[in-house]
Amino acid sequence: MYIGRELSELTMLPLDRWELNELMYHHHIFSQLAAYLSTEGASLHVKVIRELESRGPVGGDKGGWDHSSAPIYD
């Protein structure tokens, strides 16, 4: 379950003030709903992707028996 600021609150802030877990969570949700997004939603998704890319690699670890291979944003 996501525990963090709602999208309605986040859209009032510049993307550089979003926390990494918020960017990752909303990117995941936008990706799941891509076929149903309006033009405005798709535009926000692109901005989220660009902000994630500008922050550099997230993780880079291949995982192991004691930890996940994907970052946990929840």
mmCIF file of the N, C-alpha and C atoms, coordinates in Angstrom:
data_MODEL
# 
_entry.id   MODEL 
# 
loop_
_atom_site.group_PDB 
_atom_site.id 
_atom_site.type_symbol 
_atom_site.label_atom_id 
_atom_site.label_alt_id 
_atom_site.label_comp_id 
_atom_site.label_asym_id 
_atom_site.label_entity_id 
_atom_site.label_seq_id 
_atom_site.pdbx_PDB_ins_code 
_atom_site.Cartn_x 
_atom_site.Cartn_y 
_atom_site.Cartn_z 
_atom_site.occupancy 
_atom_site.B_iso_or_equiv 
_atom_site.pdbx_formal_charge 
_atom_site.auth_seq_id 
_atom_site.auth_comp_id 
_atom_site.auth_asym_id 
_atom_site.auth_atom_id 
_atom_site.pdbx_PDB_model_num 
ATOM 1   N N  . MET A 1 1  ? 0.836  -1.172  0.000   1.00 0.00 ? 1  MET A N  1 
ATOM 2   C CA . MET A 1 1  ? 0.000  0.000   0.000   1.00 0.00 ? 1  MET A CA 1 
ATOM 3   C C  . MET A 1 1  ? 0.885  1.241   0.000   1.00 0.00 ? 1  MET A C  1 
ATOM 4   N N  . TYR A 1 2  ? 0.519  2.233   -0.799  1.00 0.00 ? 2  TYR A N  1 
ATOM 5   C CA . TYR A 1 2  ? 1.267  3.481   -0.893  1.00 0.00 ? 2  TYR A CA 1 
ATOM 6   C C  . TYR A 1 2  ? 0.926  4.381   0.282   1.00 0.00 ? 2  TYR A C  1 
ATOM 7   N N  . ILE A 1 3  ? 1.964  4.852   0.942   1.00 0.00 ? 3  ILE A N  1 
ATOM 8   C CA . ILE A 1 3  ? 1.780  5.824   2.015   1.00 0.00 ? 3  ILE A CA 1 
ATOM 9   C C  . ILE A 1 3  ? 2.592  7.051   1.629   1.00 0.00 ? 3  ILE A C  1 
ATOM 10  N N  . GLY A 1 4  ? 1.911  8.095   1.268   1.00 0.00 ? 4  GLY A N  1 
ATOM 11  C CA . GLY A 1 4  ? 2.593  9.309   0.842   1.00 0.00 ? 4  GLY A CA 1 
ATOM 12  C C  . GLY A 1 4  ? 1.582  10.348  0.419   1.00 0.00 ? 4  GLY A C  1 
ATOM 13  N N  . ARG A 1 5  ? 2.104  11.410  -0.157  1.00 0.00 ? 5  ARG A N  1 
ATOM 14  C CA . ARG A 1 5  ? 1.234  12.502  -0.587  1.00 0.00 ? 5  ARG A CA 1 
ATOM 15  C C  . ARG A 1 5  ? 0.427  12.083  -1.812  1.00 0.00 ? 5  ARG A C  1 
ATOM 16  N N  . GLU A 1 6  ? -0.813 12.561  -1.858  1.00 0.00 ? 6  GLU A N  1 
ATOM 17  C CA . GLU A 1 6  ? -1.687 12.252  -2.986  1.00 0.00 ? 6  GLU A CA 1 
ATOM 18  C C  . GLU A 1 6  ? -1.266 13.039  -4.213  1.00 0.00 ? 6  GLU A C  1 
ATOM 19  N N  . LEU A 1 7  ? -1.650 12.534  -5.370  1.00 0.00 ? 7  LEU A N  1 
ATOM 20  C CA . LEU A 1 7  ? -1.298 13.175  -6.633  1.00 0.00 ? 7  LEU A CA 1 
ATOM 21  C C  . LEU A 1 7  ? -1.843 14.595  -6.709  1.00 0.00 ? 7  LEU A C  1 
ATOM 22  N N  . SER A 1 8  ? -3.025 14.830  -6.170  1.00 0.00 ? 8  SER A N  1 
ATOM 23  C CA . SER A 1 8  ? -3.601 16.178  -6.204  1.00 0.00 ? 8  SER A CA 1 
ATOM 24  C C  . SER A 1 8  ? -2.726 17.166  -5.440  1.00 0.00 ? 8  SER A C  1 
ATOM 25  N N  . GLU A 1 9  ? -2.103 16.732  -4.365  1.00 0.00 ? 9  GLU A N  1 
ATOM 26  C CA . GLU A 1 9  ? -1.183 17.591  -3.617  1.00 0.00 ? 9  GLU A CA 1 
ATOM 27  C C  . GLU A 1 9  ? 0.145  17.747  -4.355  1.00 0.00 ? 9  GLU A C  1 
ATOM 28  N N  . LEU A 1 10 ? 0.641  16.655  -4.924  1.00 0.00 ? 10 LEU A N  1 
ATOM 29  C CA . LEU A 1 10 ? 1.929  16.679  -5.604  1.00 0.00 ? 10 LEU A CA 1 
ATOM 30  C C  . LEU A 1 10 ? 1.920  17.547  -6.857  1.00 0.00 ? 10 LEU A C  1 
ATOM 31  N N  . THR A 1 11 ? 0.797  17.591  -7.560  1.00 0.00 ? 11 THR A N  1 
ATOM 32  C CA . THR A 1 11 ? 0.743  18.387  -8.788  1.00 0.00 ? 11 THR A CA 1 
ATOM 33  C C  . THR A 1 11 ? 0.871  19.883  -8.515  1.00 0.00 ? 11 THR A C  1 
ATOM 34  N N  . MET A 1 12 ? 0.731  20.276  -7.268  1.00 0.00 ? 12 MET A N  1 
ATOM 35  C CA . MET A 1 12 ? 0.912  21.684  -6.899  1.00 0.00 ? 12 MET A CA 1 
ATOM 36  C C  . MET A 1 12 ? 2.379  22.010  -6.631  1.00 0.00 ? 12 MET A C  1 
ATOM 37  N N  . LEU A 1 13 ? 3.235  20.990  -6.628  1.00 0.00 ? 13 LEU A N  1 
ATOM 38  C CA . LEU A 1 13 ? 4.664  21.169  -6.365  1.00 0.00 ? 13 LEU A CA 1 
ATOM 39  C C  . LEU A 1 13 ? 5.468  20.903  -7.624  1.00 0.00 ? 13 LEU A C  1 
ATOM 40  N N  . PRO A 1 14 ? 6.618  21.575  -7.780  1.00 0.00 ? 14 PRO A N  1 
ATOM 41  C CA . PRO A 1 14 ? 7.502  21.219  -8.891  1.00 0.00 ? 14 PRO A CA 1 
ATOM 42  C C  . PRO A 1 14 ? 8.037  19.795  -8.691  1.00 0.00 ? 14 PRO A C  1 
ATOM 43  N N  . LEU A 1 15 ? 8.304  19.109  -9.788  1.00 0.00 ? 15 LEU A N  1 
ATOM 44  C CA . LEU A 1 15 ? 8.741  17.716  -9.699  1.00 0.00 ? 15 LEU A CA 1 
ATOM 45  C C  . LEU A 1 15 ? 10.038 17.540  -8.924  1.00 0.00 ? 15 LEU A C  1 
ATOM 46  N N  . ASP A 1 16 ? 10.892 18.547  -8.905  1.00 0.00 ? 16 ASP A N  1 
ATOM 47  C CA . ASP A 1 16 ? 12.154 18.400  -8.181  1.00 0.00 ? 16 ASP A CA 1 
ATOM 48  C C  . ASP A 1 16 ? 11.956 18.388  -6.665  1.00 0.00 ? 16 ASP A C  1 
ATOM 49  N N  . ARG A 1 17 ? 10.751 18.698  -6.204  1.00 0.00 ? 17 ARG A N  1 
ATOM 50  C CA . ARG A 1 17 ? 10.436 18.632  -4.769  1.00 0.00 ? 17 ARG A CA 1 
ATOM 51  C C  . ARG A 1 17 ? 9.703  17.350  -4.393  1.00 0.00 ? 17 ARG A C  1 
ATOM 52  N N  . TRP A 1 18 ? 9.426  16.489  -5.381  1.00 0.00 ? 18 TRP A N  1 
ATOM 53  C CA . TRP A 1 18 ? 8.827  15.186  -5.094  1.00 0.00 ? 18 TRP A CA 1 
ATOM 54  C C  . TRP A 1 18 ? 9.913  14.270  -4.532  1.00 0.00 ? 18 TRP A C  1 
ATOM 55  N N  . GLU A 1 19 ? 9.538  13.417  -3.622  1.00 0.00 ? 19 GLU A N  1 
ATOM 56  C CA . GLU A 1 19 ? 10.476 12.421  -3.103  1.00 0.00 ? 19 GLU A CA 1 
ATOM 57  C C  . GLU A 1 19 ? 10.610 11.295  -4.124  1.00 0.00 ? 19 GLU A C  1 
ATOM 58  N N  . LEU A 1 20 ? 11.728 10.595  -4.062  1.00 0.00 ? 20 LEU A N  1 
ATOM 59  C CA . LEU A 1 20 ? 11.995 9.525   -5.017  1.00 0.00 ? 20 LEU A CA 1 
ATOM 60  C C  . LEU A 1 20 ? 10.910 8.454   -4.979  1.00 0.00 ? 20 LEU A C  1 
ATOM 61  N N  . ASN A 1 21 ? 10.483 8.069   -3.793  1.00 0.00 ? 21 ASN A N  1 
ATOM 62  C CA . ASN A 1 21 ? 9.450  7.026   -3.707  1.00 0.00 ? 21 ASN A CA 1 
ATOM 63  C C  . ASN A 1 21 ? 8.132  7.492   -4.330  1.00 0.00 ? 21 ASN A C  1 
ATOM 64  N N  . GLU A 1 22 ? 7.836  8.782   -4.253  1.00 0.00 ? 22 GLU A N  1 
ATOM 65  C CA . GLU A 1 22 ? 6.618  9.317   -4.873  1.00 0.00 ? 22 GLU A CA 1 
ATOM 66  C C  . GLU A 1 22 ? 6.728  9.266   -6.398  1.00 0.00 ? 22 GLU A C  1 
ATOM 67  N N  . LEU A 1 23 ? 7.883  9.663   -6.919  1.00 0.00 ? 23 LEU A N  1 
ATOM 68  C CA . LEU A 1 23 ? 8.100  9.591   -8.370  1.00 0.00 ? 23 LEU A CA 1 
ATOM 69  C C  . LEU A 1 23 ? 7.972  8.158   -8.865  1.00 0.00 ? 23 LEU A C  1 
ATOM 70  N N  . MET A 1 24 ? 8.610  7.231   -8.174  1.00 0.00 ? 24 MET A N  1 
ATOM 71  C CA . MET A 1 24 ? 8.596  5.834   -8.608  1.00 0.00 ? 24 MET A CA 1 
ATOM 72  C C  . MET A 1 24 ? 7.197  5.236   -8.527  1.00 0.00 ? 24 MET A C  1 
ATOM 73  N N  . TYR A 1 25 ? 6.488  5.531   -7.458  1.00 0.00 ? 25 TYR A N  1 
ATOM 74  C CA . TYR A 1 25 ? 5.138  4.986   -7.308  1.00 0.00 ? 25 TYR A CA 1 
ATOM 75  C C  . TYR A 1 25 ? 4.212  5.510   -8.405  1.00 0.00 ? 25 TYR A C  1 
ATOM 76  N N  . HIS A 1 26 ? 4.220  6.820   -8.609  1.00 0.00 ? 26 HIS A N  1 
ATOM 77  C CA . HIS A 1 26 ? 3.303  7.387   -9.599  1.00 0.00 ? 26 HIS A CA 1 
ATOM 78  C C  . HIS A 1 26 ? 3.715  7.012   -11.022 1.00 0.00 ? 26 HIS A C  1 
ATOM 79  N N  . HIS A 1 27 ? 4.994  6.835   -11.271 1.00 0.00 ? 27 HIS A N  1 
ATOM 80  C CA . HIS A 1 27 ? 5.435  6.327   -12.578 1.00 0.00 ? 27 HIS A CA 1 
ATOM 81  C C  . HIS A 1 27 ? 4.859  4.927   -12.806 1.00 0.00 ? 27 HIS A C  1 
ATOM 82  N N  . HIS A 1 28 ? 4.924  4.094   -11.788 1.00 0.00 ? 28 HIS A N  1 
ATOM 83  C CA . HIS A 1 28 ? 4.377  2.736   -11.892 1.00 0.00 ? 28 HIS A CA 1 
ATOM 84  C C  . HIS A 1 28 ? 2.878  2.776   -12.193 1.00 0.00 ? 28 HIS A C  1 
ATOM 85  N N  . ILE A 1 29 ? 2.157  3.621   -11.480 1.00 0.00 ? 29 ILE A N  1 
ATOM 86  C CA . ILE A 1 29 ? 0.706  3.728   -11.687 1.00 0.00 ? 29 ILE A CA 1 
ATOM 87  C C  . ILE A 1 29 ? 0.392  4.256   -13.083 1.00 0.00 ? 29 ILE A C  1 
ATOM 88  N N  . PHE A 1 30 ? 1.103  5.315   -13.510 1.00 0.00 ? 30 PHE A N  1 
ATOM 89  C CA . PHE A 1 30 ? 0.896  5.848   -14.858 1.00 0.00 ? 30 PHE A CA 1 
ATOM 90  C C  . PHE A 1 30 ? 1.177  4.777   -15.910 1.00 0.00 ? 30 PHE A C  1 
ATOM 91  N N  . SER A 1 31 ? 2.207  3.980   -15.693 1.00 0.00 ? 31 SER A N  1 
ATOM 92  C CA . SER A 1 31 ? 2.550  2.917   -16.646 1.00 0.00 ? 31 SER A CA 1 
ATOM 93  C C  . SER A 1 31 ? 1.426  1.895   -16.751 1.00 0.00 ? 31 SER A C  1 
ATOM 94  N N  . GLN A 1 32 ? 0.833  1.550   -15.611 1.00 0.00 ? 32 GLN A N  1 
ATOM 95  C CA . GLN A 1 32 ? -0.255 0.581   -15.601 1.00 0.00 ? 32 GLN A CA 1 
ATOM 96  C C  . GLN A 1 32 ? -1.507 1.124   -16.284 1.00 0.00 ? 32 GLN A C  1 
ATOM 97  N N  . LEU A 1 33 ? -1.698 2.436   -16.218 1.00 0.00 ? 33 LEU A N  1 
ATOM 98  C CA . LEU A 1 33 ? -2.910 3.058   -16.765 1.00 0.00 ? 33 LEU A CA 1 
ATOM 99  C C  . LEU A 1 33 ? -2.668 3.798   -18.075 1.00 0.00 ? 33 LEU A C  1 
ATOM 100 N N  . ALA A 1 34 ? -1.541 3.580   -18.705 1.00 0.00 ? 34 ALA A N  1 
ATOM 101 C CA . ALA A 1 34 ? -1.132 4.349   -19.888 1.00 0.00 ? 34 ALA A CA 1 
ATOM 102 C C  . ALA A 1 34 ? -2.211 4.400   -20.970 1.00 0.00 ? 34 ALA A C  1 
ATOM 103 N N  . ALA A 1 35 ? -2.892 3.314   -21.207 1.00 0.00 ? 35 ALA A N  1 
ATOM 104 C CA . ALA A 1 35 ? -3.907 3.270   -22.265 1.00 0.00 ? 35 ALA A CA 1 
ATOM 105 C C  . ALA A 1 35 ? -5.124 4.139   -21.942 1.00 0.00 ? 35 ALA A C  1 
ATOM 106 N N  . TYR A 1 36 ? -5.269 4.504   -20.675 1.00 0.00 ? 36 TYR A N  1 
ATOM 107 C CA . TYR A 1 36 ? -6.457 5.239   -20.254 1.00 0.00 ? 36 TYR A CA 1 
ATOM 108 C C  . TYR A 1 36 ? -6.173 6.696   -19.890 1.00 0.00 ? 36 TYR A C  1 
ATOM 109 N N  . LEU A 1 37 ? -4.909 7.127   -19.982 1.00 0.00 ? 37 LEU A N  1 
ATOM 110 C CA . LEU A 1 37 ? -4.538 8.481   -19.584 1.00 0.00 ? 37 LEU A CA 1 
ATOM 111 C C  . LEU A 1 37 ? -4.997 9.507   -20.619 1.00 0.00 ? 37 LEU A C  1 
ATOM 112 N N  . SER A 1 38 ? -5.422 10.641  -20.124 1.00 0.00 ? 38 SER A N  1 
ATOM 113 C CA . SER A 1 38 ? -5.726 11.766  -21.014 1.00 0.00 ? 38 SER A CA 1 
ATOM 114 C C  . SER A 1 38 ? -4.404 12.369  -21.477 1.00 0.00 ? 38 SER A C  1 
ATOM 115 N N  . THR A 1 39 ? -4.487 13.348  -22.334 1.00 0.00 ? 39 THR A N  1 
ATOM 116 C CA . THR A 1 39 ? -3.286 14.040  -22.798 1.00 0.00 ? 39 THR A CA 1 
ATOM 117 C C  . THR A 1 39 ? -2.541 14.668  -21.623 1.00 0.00 ? 39 THR A C  1 
ATOM 118 N N  . GLU A 1 40 ? -3.277 15.232  -20.709 1.00 0.00 ? 40 GLU A N  1 
ATOM 119 C CA . GLU A 1 40 ? -2.667 15.857  -19.529 1.00 0.00 ? 40 GLU A CA 1 
ATOM 120 C C  . GLU A 1 40 ? -1.968 14.811  -18.655 1.00 0.00 ? 40 GLU A C  1 
ATOM 121 N N  . GLY A 1 41 ? -2.610 13.655  -18.466 1.00 0.00 ? 41 GLY A N  1 
ATOM 122 C CA . GLY A 1 41 ? -2.006 12.588  -17.686 1.00 0.00 ? 41 GLY A CA 1 
ATOM 123 C C  . GLY A 1 41 ? -0.756 12.029  -18.342 1.00 0.00 ? 41 GLY A C  1 
ATOM 124 N N  . ALA A 1 42 ? -0.810 11.854  -19.662 1.00 0.00 ? 42 ALA A N  1 
ATOM 125 C CA . ALA A 1 42 ? 0.354  11.357  -20.396 1.00 0.00 ? 42 ALA A CA 1 
ATOM 126 C C  . ALA A 1 42 ? 1.505  12.358  -20.329 1.00 0.00 ? 42 ALA A C  1 
ATOM 127 N N  . SER A 1 43 ? 1.183  13.637  -20.396 1.00 0.00 ? 43 SER A N  1 
ATOM 128 C CA . SER A 1 43 ? 2.200  14.672  -20.287 1.00 0.00 ? 43 SER A CA 1 
ATOM 129 C C  . SER A 1 43 ? 2.864  14.657  -18.910 1.00 0.00 ? 43 SER A C  1 
ATOM 130 N N  . LEU A 1 44 ? 2.080  14.502  -17.861 1.00 0.00 ? 44 LEU A N  1 
ATOM 131 C CA . LEU A 1 44 ? 2.629  14.418  -16.507 1.00 0.00 ? 44 LEU A CA 1 
ATOM 132 C C  . LEU A 1 44 ? 3.505  13.180  -16.368 1.00 0.00 ? 44 LEU A C  1 
ATOM 133 N N  . HIS A 1 45 ? 3.086  12.083  -16.972 1.00 0.00 ? 45 HIS A N  1 
ATOM 134 C CA . HIS A 1 45 ? 3.882  10.858  -16.920 1.00 0.00 ? 45 HIS A CA 1 
ATOM 135 C C  . HIS A 1 45 ? 5.252  11.074  -17.560 1.00 0.00 ? 45 HIS A C  1 
ATOM 136 N N  . VAL A 1 46 ? 5.286  11.734  -18.694 1.00 0.00 ? 46 VAL A N  1 
ATOM 137 C CA . VAL A 1 46 ? 6.563  12.033  -19.368 1.00 0.00 ? 46 VAL A CA 1 
ATOM 138 C C  . VAL A 1 46 ? 7.443  12.895  -18.465 1.00 0.00 ? 46 VAL A C  1 
ATOM 139 N N  . LYS A 1 47 ? 6.848  13.881  -17.806 1.00 0.00 ? 47 LYS A N  1 
ATOM 140 C CA . LYS A 1 47 ? 7.613  14.734  -16.899 1.00 0.00 ? 47 LYS A CA 1 
ATOM 141 C C  . LYS A 1 47 ? 8.172  13.935  -15.720 1.00 0.00 ? 47 LYS A C  1 
ATOM 142 N N  . VAL A 1 48 ? 7.378  13.003  -15.196 1.00 0.00 ? 48 VAL A N  1 
ATOM 143 C CA . VAL A 1 48 ? 7.842  12.147  -14.101 1.00 0.00 ? 48 VAL A CA 1 
ATOM 144 C C  . VAL A 1 48 ? 9.019  11.290  -14.569 1.00 0.00 ? 48 VAL A C  1 
ATOM 145 N N  . ILE A 1 49 ? 8.913  10.733  -15.758 1.00 0.00 ? 49 ILE A N  1 
ATOM 146 C CA . ILE A 1 49 ? 10.006 9.919   -16.311 1.00 0.00 ? 49 ILE A CA 1 
ATOM 147 C C  . ILE A 1 49 ? 11.271 10.759  -16.453 1.00 0.00 ? 49 ILE A C  1 
ATOM 148 N N  . ARG A 1 50 ? 11.138 11.960  -16.993 1.00 0.00 ? 50 ARG A N  1 
ATOM 149 C CA . ARG A 1 50 ? 12.314 12.838  -17.162 1.00 0.00 ? 50 ARG A CA 1 
ATOM 150 C C  . ARG A 1 50 ? 12.934 13.202  -15.821 1.00 0.00 ? 50 ARG A C  1 
ATOM 151 N N  . GLU A 1 51 ? 12.113 13.432  -14.807 1.00 0.00 ? 51 GLU A N  1 
ATOM 152 C CA . GLU A 1 51 ? 12.645 13.753  -13.483 1.00 0.00 ? 51 GLU A CA 1 
ATOM 153 C C  . GLU A 1 51 ? 13.379 12.549  -12.896 1.00 0.00 ? 51 GLU A C  1 
ATOM 154 N N  . LEU A 1 52 ? 12.818 11.367  -13.061 1.00 0.00 ? 52 LEU A N  1 
ATOM 155 C CA . LEU A 1 52 ? 13.507 10.156  -12.589 1.00 0.00 ? 52 LEU A CA 1 
ATOM 156 C C  . LEU A 1 52 ? 14.846 9.989   -13.293 1.00 0.00 ? 52 LEU A C  1 
ATOM 157 N N  . GLU A 1 53 ? 14.866 10.201  -14.606 1.00 0.00 ? 53 GLU A N  1 
ATOM 158 C CA . GLU A 1 53 ? 16.108 10.080  -15.371 1.00 0.00 ? 53 GLU A CA 1 
ATOM 159 C C  . GLU A 1 53 ? 17.137 11.116  -14.933 1.00 0.00 ? 53 GLU A C  1 
ATOM 160 N N  . SER A 1 54 ? 16.687 12.315  -14.616 1.00 0.00 ? 54 SER A N  1 
ATOM 161 C CA . SER A 1 54 ? 17.618 13.374  -14.215 1.00 0.00 ? 54 SER A CA 1 
ATOM 162 C C  . SER A 1 54 ? 18.261 13.096  -12.857 1.00 0.00 ? 54 SER A C  1 
ATOM 163 N N  . ARG A 1 55 ? 17.603 12.280  -12.055 1.00 0.00 ? 55 ARG A N  1 
ATOM 164 C CA . ARG A 1 55 ? 18.149 11.954  -10.733 1.00 0.00 ? 55 ARG A CA 1 
ATOM 165 C C  . ARG A 1 55 ? 19.169 10.820  -10.781 1.00 0.00 ? 55 ARG A C  1 
ATOM 166 N N  . GLY A 1 56 ? 19.333 10.239  -11.951 1.00 0.00 ? 56 GLY A N  1 
ATOM 167 C CA . GLY A 1 56 ? 20.338 9.193   -12.097 1.00 0.00 ? 56 GLY A CA 1 
ATOM 168 C C  . GLY A 1 56 ? 19.776 7.817   -11.822 1.00 0.00 ? 56 GLY A C  1 
ATOM 169 N N  . PRO A 1 57 ? 20.654 6.815   -11.877 1.00 0.00 ? 57 PRO A N  1 
ATOM 170 C CA . PRO A 1 57 ? 20.199 5.435   -11.691 1.00 0.00 ? 57 PRO A CA 1 
ATOM 171 C C  . PRO A 1 57 ? 19.598 5.205   -10.307 1.00 0.00 ? 57 PRO A C  1 
ATOM 172 N N  . VAL A 1 58 ? 18.560 4.419   -10.294 1.00 0.00 ? 58 VAL A N  1 
ATOM 173 C CA . VAL A 1 58 ? 17.928 4.029   -9.031  1.00 0.00 ? 58 VAL A CA 1 
ATOM 174 C C  . VAL A 1 58 ? 18.260 2.565   -8.820  1.00 0.00 ? 58 VAL A C  1 
ATOM 175 N N  . GLY A 1 59 ? 19.064 2.306   -7.852  1.00 0.00 ? 59 GLY A N  1 
ATOM 176 C CA . GLY A 1 59 ? 19.429 0.918   -7.572  1.00 0.00 ? 59 GLY A CA 1 
ATOM 177 C C  . GLY A 1 59 ? 20.681 0.519   -8.313  1.00 0.00 ? 59 GLY A C  1 
ATOM 178 N N  . GLY A 1 60 ? 20.537 -0.179  -9.427  1.00 0.00 ? 60 GLY A N  1 
ATOM 179 C CA . GLY A 1 60 ? 21.680 -0.687  -10.154 1.00 0.00 ? 60 GLY A CA 1 
ATOM 180 C C  . GLY A 1 60 ? 22.118 -2.037  -9.623  1.00 0.00 ? 60 GLY A C  1 
ATOM 181 N N  . ASP A 1 61 ? 21.499 -2.472  -8.555  1.00 0.00 ? 61 ASP A N  1 
ATOM 182 C CA . ASP A 1 61 ? 21.827 -3.742  -7.933  1.00 0.00 ? 61 ASP A CA 1 
ATOM 183 C C  . ASP A 1 61 ? 21.016 -4.842  -8.598  1.00 0.00 ? 61 ASP A C  1 
ATOM 184 N N  . LYS A 1 62 ? 21.619 -5.990  -8.802  1.00 0.00 ? 62 LYS A N  1 
ATOM 185 C CA . LYS A 1 62 ? 20.923 -7.111  -9.441  1.00 0.00 ? 62 LYS A CA 1 
ATOM 186 C C  . LYS A 1 62 ? 20.146 -7.955  -8.440  1.00 0.00 ? 62 LYS A C  1 
ATOM 187 N N  . GLY A 1 63 ? 20.252 -7.622  -7.169  1.00 0.00 ? 63 GLY A N  1 
ATOM 188 C CA . GLY A 1 63 ? 19.504 -8.368  -6.164  1.00 0.00 ? 63 GLY A CA 1 
ATOM 189 C C  . GLY A 1 63 ? 20.305 -9.538  -5.635  1.00 0.00 ? 63 GLY A C  1 
ATOM 190 N N  . GLY A 1 64 ? 19.759 -10.183 -4.676  1.00 0.00 ? 64 GLY A N  1 
ATOM 191 C CA . GLY A 1 64 ? 20.404 -11.338 -4.062  1.00 0.00 ? 64 GLY A CA 1 
ATOM 192 C C  . GLY A 1 64 ? 19.400 -12.077 -3.207  1.00 0.00 ? 64 GLY A C  1 
ATOM 193 N N  . TRP A 1 65 ? 19.881 -13.088 -2.532  1.00 0.00 ? 65 TRP A N  1 
ATOM 194 C CA . TRP A 1 65 ? 18.977 -13.896 -1.727  1.00 0.00 ? 65 TRP A CA 1 
ATOM 195 C C  . TRP A 1 65 ? 18.371 -13.098 -0.578  1.00 0.00 ? 65 TRP A C  1 
ATOM 196 N N  . ASP A 1 66 ? 19.056 -12.009 -0.160  1.00 0.00 ? 66 ASP A N  1 
ATOM 197 C CA . ASP A 1 66 ? 18.612 -11.261 1.006   1.00 0.00 ? 66 ASP A CA 1 
ATOM 198 C C  . ASP A 1 66 ? 17.997 -9.898  0.692   1.00 0.00 ? 66 ASP A C  1 
ATOM 199 N N  . HIS A 1 67 ? 17.884 -9.559  -0.593  1.00 0.00 ? 67 HIS A N  1 
ATOM 200 C CA . HIS A 1 67 ? 17.281 -8.274  -0.936  1.00 0.00 ? 67 HIS A CA 1 
ATOM 201 C C  . HIS A 1 67 ? 16.730 -8.296  -2.358  1.00 0.00 ? 67 HIS A C  1 
ATOM 202 N N  . SER A 1 68 ? 15.813 -7.388  -2.597  1.00 0.00 ? 68 SER A N  1 
ATOM 203 C CA . SER A 1 68 ? 15.097 -7.323  -3.866  1.00 0.00 ? 68 SER A CA 1 
ATOM 204 C C  . SER A 1 68 ? 15.980 -6.795  -4.985  1.00 0.00 ? 68 SER A C  1 
ATOM 205 N N  . SER A 1 69 ? 15.686 -7.203  -6.218  1.00 0.00 ? 69 SER A N  1 
ATOM 206 C CA . SER A 1 69 ? 16.394 -6.674  -7.373  1.00 0.00 ? 69 SER A CA 1 
ATOM 207 C C  . SER A 1 69 ? 15.750 -5.386  -7.879  1.00 0.00 ? 69 SER A C  1 
ATOM 208 N N  . ALA A 1 70 ? 14.558 -5.104  -7.445  1.00 0.00 ? 70 ALA A N  1 
ATOM 209 C CA . ALA A 1 70 ? 13.869 -3.876  -7.841  1.00 0.00 ? 70 ALA A CA 1 
ATOM 210 C C  . ALA A 1 70 ? 13.735 -2.959  -6.619  1.00 0.00 ? 70 ALA A C  1 
ATOM 211 N N  . PRO A 1 71 ? 13.898 -1.657  -6.830  1.00 0.00 ? 71 PRO A N  1 
ATOM 212 C CA . PRO A 1 71 ? 13.721 -0.735  -5.713  1.00 0.00 ? 71 PRO A CA 1 
ATOM 213 C C  . PRO A 1 71 ? 12.305 -0.829  -5.153  1.00 0.00 ? 71 PRO A C  1 
ATOM 214 N N  . ILE A 1 72 ? 12.186 -0.726  -3.877  1.00 0.00 ? 72 ILE A N  1 
ATOM 215 C CA . ILE A 1 72 ? 10.882 -0.759  -3.223  1.00 0.00 ? 72 ILE A CA 1 
ATOM 216 C C  . ILE A 1 72 ? 10.482 0.670   -2.921  1.00 0.00 ? 72 ILE A C  1 
ATOM 217 N N  . TYR A 1 73 ? 9.384  1.122   -3.487  1.00 0.00 ? 73 TYR A N  1 
ATOM 218 C CA . TYR A 1 73 ? 8.959  2.508   -3.339  1.00 0.00 ? 73 TYR A CA 1 
ATOM 219 C C  . TYR A 1 73 ? 7.751  2.641   -2.454  1.00 0.00 ? 73 TYR A C  1 
ATOM 220 N N  . ASP A 1 74 ? 7.244  1.544   -1.980  1.00 0.00 ? 74 ASP A N  1 
ATOM 221 C CA . ASP A 1 74 ? 6.011  1.551   -1.204  1.00 0.00 ? 74 ASP A CA 1 
ATOM 222 C C  . ASP A 1 74 ? 6.285  1.670   0.275   1.00 0.00 ? 74 ASP A C  1 
# 
